[in-house]
Amino acid sequence: MQTKRQIEQLLASAGVCPNKRLGQHFLIDLNLMRLLVDSANITGDDVVLEVGCGTGSLTEALAEKAGRTIAVEFDRTLSAIAQSRLAQIENVELINTDVLESKHTLSGPILNALARAREECPGRFLLVANLPYNVASPVMINLLTGPAIADGMYVTVQKEVAQRMTASPGSGDYGILSIYLHATGDSQIIRTLKPAVFWPPPQVDSAMVGFVRSRQKYDRIANMAQFTETVHLFMGHRRKTLLACTKLARERLTGGLNWPAIFERCGIEPTKRPEQLAAEDYVAIANQAANS
């Protein structure tokens, strides 16, 4: 792991400064970095994905625990710095790419690297990262919907993202990310972080969050594609009634579906608003739609 001074020197030697546009804020509190790693309970059988590895500070700590670590960095200069730091560590693969091929798809090289790593390591697949704020939500959702499914996620994110991750139905923070996480596992905020633990300090508080996927919850979802479309249909119009939302449905959520009957079988009032439904309600609706 690297101190603030070491990171400053690495960037200065490359002639660059942290890029605010890319949300580059380096976690410099080594105790908090250890807390993040320890919270994940990483073993030598596990594969760890780190998104936004920066200069490789957290990567060094992850590599000590994991069987394989896939580190991703979009910034070419930071990637080169990290590569020079990690070159002698055999269980790390560094990929210089955008983590997202599109909003709903992880980059192909990352998926390929994960597939190779998981052939070698039969344990869990974990996301452990100081996530760049601009990709945090789509990355986590992609790791719940597949094709690469994370068994756990231990991340540092903007505090408002952490609040969305753990929000309850009816609250202002409750949204699509909340539903995905509640429907597939359990989340908890590990620690709230002040700006001073990062360099340069962001203008907002952050939080460290842990998520553990529940096989029992996950297996209740009959069809993930159907669940995804159902959640996005209703939460895309969260202020309307459920019945009003169904009139805006497209493609696989239109023909042949008797929405009033689906709501009745699920025991859900069609006059409710999408933001009032719990994650298990969305699972029930999606399952009924898939079987109709």
Buried (B, 14 or more C-beta within 10 A) or exposed (E): BBEBEBBBEBBEEBEBEBEEEBBBBBBBBBEBBEBBBEBBBBEEEBBBBBBBBBBBBBBBBBBBBBBBBBBBBBBEBBBBBBBEBBEEBEBBBBBBBEBBBEEEEBBEBBBEBBEBBBEEBEBBBBBBBBBBBBBBBBBBBBBBBEEBBBBBBBBBBBBBBBBBBBBEBEEEBBBBBBBBBBBBBEBEBBBEBEBEBBBEEBEEEBBBBBBBBEEEBBEBBBBBEBBBBBBEBBBEBBEBBBBEBBEEBEEBBEEEBEBEEBBEBBEBEBEBBBBBBBBBBBBBBBBBBBEE
